């Protein structure tokens, strides 16, 4: 009985691996997902870049949130790492999770200083929705986990 159960579980695992790796999203969804990924990547590259070069706008804006210039640089490094992980197809779901955590911190930071709800506090949620939406459209693994809606 245990051998039969083991074969059944092995078959189910093998079948689930092949079905998620070989089933490609529809062409329109894939193209839309890639376009959205490009838009998000451009936005996040600019965000990380201005922090890494310690641009005046990034340092002053972050100072209003309670961050020092050295902390702004570290935040830029974290953002750059999240971006690279998100842009590598194999690690993209992990990158989306990392960005979600990063933006969770941004939400709390803006809420703590009393920034406007719709434009500042919730903006990271809008970007996270774009990140996950683009990934859902282009990555069959995410589609398999979340299901077709």
GILINMO-V49869 format. One record per residue. N is the residue number from 0. RES is the residue in one small letter. D_LAST is the distance of its C-alpha to the last C-alpha in Angstrom with 2 decimals. Layout:
n=(N | N)
res=(RES | RES)
d_last=(D_LAST | D_LAST)
This chain:
n=(0 | 1 | 2 | 3 | 4 | 5 | 6 | 7 | 8 | 9 | 10 | 11 | 12 | 13 | 14 | 15 | 16 | 17 | 18 | 19 | 20 | 21 | 22 | 23 | 24 | 25 | 26 | 27 | 28 | 29 | 30 | 31 | 32 | 33 | 34 | 35 | 36 | 37 | 38 | 39 | 40 | 41 | 42 | 43 | 44 | 45 | 46 | 47 | 48 | 49 | 50 | 51 | 52 | 53 | 54 | 55 | 56 | 57 | 58 | 59 | 60 | 61 | 62 | 63 | 64 | 65 | 66 | 67 | 68 | 69 | 70 | 71 | 72 | 73 | 74 | 75 | 76 | 77 | 78 | 79 | 80 | 81 | 82 | 83 | 84 | 85 | 86 | 87 | 88 | 89 | 90 | 91 | 92 | 93 | 94 | 95 | 96 | 97 | 98 | 99 | 100 | 101 | 102 | 103 | 104 | 105 | 106 | 107 | 108 | 109 | 110 | 111 | 112 | 113 | 114 | 115 | 116 | 117 | 118 | 119 | 120 | 121 | 122 | 123 | 124 | 125 | 126 | 127 | 128 | 129 | 130 | 131 | 132 | 133 | 134 | 135 | 136 | 137 | 138 | 139 | 140 | 141 | 142 | 143 | 144 | 145 | 146 | 147 | 148)
res=(x | x | x | x | x | x | x | x | x | x | x | x | x | x | x | x | x | x | x | x | x | x | x | x | x | x | x | x | x | x | x | x | x | x | x | x | x | x | x | x | x | x | x | x | x | x | x | x | x | x | x | x | x | x | x | x | x | x | x | x | x | x | x | x | x | x | x | x | x | x | x | x | x | x | x | x | x | x | x | x | x | x | x | x | x | x | x | x | x | x | x | x | x | x | x | x | x | x | x | x | x | x | x | x | x | x | x | x | x | x | x | x | x | x | x | x | x | x | x | x | x | x | x | x | x | x | x | x | x | x | x | x | x | x | x | x | x | x | x | x | x | x | x | x | x | x | x | x | x)
d_last=(37.90 | 36.83 | 37.00 | 34.70 | 32.21 | 32.47 | 31.91 | 28.87 | 27.33 | 28.38 | 26.83 | 23.46 | 23.58 | 24.71 | 22.09 | 19.23 | 20.93 | 21.32 | 17.87 | 16.31 | 19.19 | 19.58 | 16.16 | 15.85 | 12.95 | 13.58 | 16.67 | 15.50 | 12.68 | 15.46 | 17.98 | 16.02 | 15.26 | 18.96 | 20.16 | 18.36 | 19.74 | 23.12 | 23.14 | 22.25 | 24.77 | 27.41 | 27.00 | 27.14 | 30.01 | 31.97 | 31.37 | 32.53 | 35.30 | 36.97 | 37.05 | 38.49 | 41.23 | 41.82 | 41.67 | 43.49 | 40.48 | 38.47 | 41.47 | 42.36 | 38.85 | 38.39 | 41.89 | 40.86 | 38.19 | 40.87 | 40.50 | 43.45 | 43.53 | 43.47 | 40.34 | 38.71 | 39.46 | 37.97 | 34.78 | 34.73 | 35.17 | 32.28 | 30.04 | 31.29 | 30.58 | 27.00 | 26.59 | 28.13 | 26.02 | 22.81 | 24.09 | 25.02 | 22.12 | 23.08 | 23.18 | 20.46 | 18.32 | 21.64 | 22.38 | 19.25 | 20.36 | 23.87 | 22.95 | 21.15 | 24.44 | 26.52 | 24.81 | 25.17 | 28.88 | 28.85 | 27.37 | 30.10 | 32.76 | 32.10 | 31.90 | 35.16 | 37.10 | 35.96 | 34.08 | 32.25 | 28.90 | 26.71 | 28.31 | 29.22 | 27.78 | 24.14 | 24.27 | 23.36 | 20.09 | 19.35 | 20.27 | 18.28 | 15.08 | 16.14 | 16.99 | 13.75 | 11.72 | 14.22 | 14.12 | 10.40 | 11.07 | 14.32 | 14.35 | 13.23 | 14.34 | 11.98 | 8.99 | 10.78 | 11.38 | 8.17 | 6.24 | 3.78 | 0.00)
